[in-house]
Amino acid sequence: MISLTVLFGLLVIIFGIIGAMRGWAKELLVTSAIVLGLFLNSILASYIQPYQTLMVTAPPGTILSMQAGVLLLLAFFGYQTPKIQALQPKLVRERFEEILLGGFMGLLNGFLLVGSIWFYLHQTGYATTDLVIAPEGELAEQIEGLMAYMPPSLLPIPHVFFAVGVVFVFIIVVFV
């Protein structure tokens, strides 16, 4: 058995290693996909009436599956990026910087993806009864404090609009 906080840290580090191997340009596309997923989850839950009704009436496991499914689907397609030919000659000269910035972007992507899924899992009361045991005691209090720093908490409705705008400005600057 492993603590959720340790698992969270390990997964973020693994995403950082993946980011260092892939490079910052490809990781920027993944960041944009995850931010778009957070945006869609926020918009659906706040403004789409049938979705709001479903979020109230559905069992917690279904709610978790829907929220995490949107994020995982967009992250999957974000990781399925083609080779970026325009940046190849430049990247050969700046290999160390590419690895360092890619690692940082990978850590950010791990925090955004794993932190959001953990937030949704916590929000539904750890609905996956067989896979995750709800924390108890002091650990539960610590995790409750951590939830204030997870991406869905840090990017509520007005902030997620700005995050989407900033991410797409970066994409336009880097790829156009």
C-alpha positions in Angstrom: 0.0 0.0 0.0 1.3 3.5 -0.9 0.2 6.9 0.4 -1.6 9.1 -2.1 0.9 11.9 -1.4 3.8 9.7 -2.2 2.1 8.4 -5.3 1.4 12.0 -6.4 5.0 12.9 -6.0 6.3 9.9 -7.9 3.9 10.5 -10.8 4.9 14.1 -11.0 8.5 13.1 -11.1 7.8 10.5 -13.8 6.1 13.2 -15.9 9.1 15.4 -15.4 11.4 12.7 -16.8 9.1 12.2 -19.7 9.1 15.9 -20.3 12.9 16.1 -20.3 13.0 13.3 -22.9 10.3 14.9 -25.1 11.3 18.6 -25.0 9.6 21.8 -24.0 7.8 22.4 -27.3 5.9 19.1 -27.3 5.2 19.5 -23.6 3.7 22.9 -24.2 1.1 21.2 -26.4 0.3 18.8 -23.6 0.0 21.7 -21.1 -2.5 23.4 -23.5 -4.5 20.2 -23.8 -4.7 19.8 -20.0 -5.6 23.4 -19.4 -8.3 22.9 -22.1 -9.6 19.9 -20.2 -9.8 21.9 -17.0 -11.6 24.6 -18.9 -14.1 22.2 -20.4 -14.8 20.6 -17.0 -15.4 24.0 -15.4 -17.6 25.2 -18.3 -19.7 22.1 -18.4 -20.2 22.0 -14.6 -21.0 25.7 -14.4 -23.0 26.6 -17.5 -24.5 23.5 -19.1 -27.8 22.6 -17.4 -28.0 18.9 -18.4 -24.4 18.3 -17.3 -25.1 20.1 -14.0 -28.1 17.8 -13.4 -26.1 14.8 -14.2 -23.4 15.9 -11.8 -26.0 16.1 -9.0 -27.8 12.8 -9.7 -25.1 10.5 -10.9 -23.2 8.2 -8.6 -19.7 9.5 -7.4 -17.9 6.9 -9.5 -19.6 8.2 -12.7 -18.8 11.8 -11.9 -15.2 10.9 -11.3 -15.1 9.0 -14.6 -16.5 11.9 -16.6 -14.3 14.5 -15.1 -11.1 12.4 -15.3 -12.1 11.1 -18.7 -12.2 14.6 -20.2 -8.7 15.3 -18.8 -7.2 12.0 -19.7 -8.6 12.0 -23.3 -7.2 15.5 -24.0 -3.9 14.7 -22.3 -3.6 11.5 -24.4 -4.1 13.5 -27.6 -1.7 16.2 -26.4 1.0 13.5 -26.0 0.3 12.2 -29.5 2.1 15.2 -31.2 3.8 14.9 -34.5 7.5 15.6 -35.0 8.0 19.3 -35.0 10.3 19.8 -38.0 10.6 23.6 -37.8 12.4 23.5 -34.4 14.8 20.6 -35.1 17.9 22.6 -36.2 17.6 25.0 -33.3 17.1 22.1 -30.8 20.4 20.5 -31.6 22.3 23.5 -30.5 20.3 24.0 -27.3 20.1 20.4 -26.0 20.8 21.1 -22.3 18.3 24.0 -22.2 15.8 21.7 -24.1 16.1 19.0 -21.5 15.9 21.4 -18.5 12.9 23.3 -19.8 11.2 20.1 -21.0 11.7 18.6 -17.5 10.1 21.7 -15.9 7.2 21.5 -18.4 6.8 17.8 -17.7 6.6 18.5 -13.9 4.0 21.1 -14.6 2.0 18.7 -16.7 2.2 16.0 -14.1 1.1 18.4 -11.5 -1.8 19.6 -13.6 -3.0 16.1 -14.7 -2.4 14.0 -11.6 -3.3 16.9 -9.2 -6.6 17.4 -11.1 -7.5 13.7 -11.0 -6.6 13.5 -7.4 -8.8 16.6 -6.7 -11.7 15.0 -8.5 -11.1 11.8 -6.6 -11.2 13.7 -3.3 -14.2 15.7 -4.4 -16.2 12.5 -5.0 -15.2 11.0 -1.6 -12.7 8.5 -3.1 -15.4 6.7 -5.1 -13.2 4.0 -6.3 -13.8 1.6 -3.4 -11.5 -1.1 -4.6 -8.5 0.9 -5.8 -8.2 3.8 -3.4 -8.9 3.8 0.3 -10.0 7.2 1.7 -7.4 8.7 4.0 -8.2 8.9 7.7 -6.9 10.9 10.7 -4.0 13.2 10.4 -3.3 12.2 6.7 -6.9 13.2 5.8 -6.3 16.6 7.4 -3.1 17.1 5.5 -4.7 16.0 2.2 -7.6 18.4 2.8 -5.0 21.2 3.1 -3.3 20.1 -0.1 -6.6 20.2 -2.1 -6.5 24.0 -1.9 -3.3 23.9 -4.1 -4.6 21.5 -6.7 -5.2 22.8 -10.3 -9.1 22.9 -10.1 -8.9 24.9 -6.9 -6.2 27.2 -8.3 -8.1 27.7 -11.6 -11.8 28.4 -10.8 -14.0 29.9 -13.5 -12.6 33.4 -14.0 -9.0 32.2 -13.7 -9.3 29.3 -16.1 -10.4 31.7 -18.9 -7.1 33.6 -18.5 -5.1 30.4 -18.3 -6.6 29.2 -21.7 -5.7 32.6 -23.2 -2.1 32.6 -21.9 -1.5 29.0 -23.0 -2.7 29.8 -26.5 -0.7 32.9 -26.7 2.4 30.8 -26.0 1.4 28.3 -28.7 1.0 31.0 -31.3 4.3 32.6 -30.3 6.2 29.2 -30.4 4.6 27.5 -33.4 3.6 30.3 -35.7 
